Each structure stands twice: as structure tokens, then as C-alpha cells.
């Protein structure tokens, strides 16, 4: 053993085997994306074009699918979906009142000569 002969290869070959095995395992679970689209959840910032640039002033046909995607991205969830998608959206999803509004039960705040001095009530001020 002291003469340097052993059953293992040199440390570089062993490290190389470990690296190749790890690379093969990573490649096994790696996904390759070939189709890219615009994320509809991120806002798109438009930059003004340069007025004297000839190649930017060429008219290009508009992509209707892309425009529909942008218009749909800015809609509120109630207009995008027919039903709530999350638990927190269920609160306030149906805003129609269960009982029709009756003027007998509607008591708005009124300002009179007596209550005008306390409305709106100052907070934290001492006179």
C-alpha cells in the first residue's frame, strides 16, 4: 500500500464520476422550455418610440391574441372568473343584498345644530 498501488483510481477520476452522475440526475429532471409567452400577471411597461428612427416607425400588424391576453390580464377577478378561485375571494364575491333595501330601515347620519359641533369628532386634540 505504501508503494502507491491501490484499487481506486486517482482522486480526479473519482470526482469526475461523481460530477457526471450528478449531472445525469439533474438532466433527468430538467425541463426544457421552447415556447415563451408574456406573463399576464406582471404589468407591461410601454416605452415611447423614437420619432426620428425609421425602423421603429414601420407599421407592424397587431397580434389580436396578444391584445386579448393583455386586456384580460387587467380585469378584476369577478370579471375574469365565474366563481371565486381562492378562499379569500369568497368573502365579498356575491355583493347583491339578501334583503332588498327598504327606506324604513335606512337611517343616514344627519347633521343638526346640536350635532354639528361634534362632527367630525376631533381626535387627540384638547382645547
Secondary structure by P-SEA (a helix, b strand, c coil): ccccccccccaaaaaaaaaaaaaaaaaaabbbbccccccccbbbbbbbccccccccccbbbbcaaaaaaaaaaaccccccccccccccccccccccccccccccccccccccccccccccccccccc
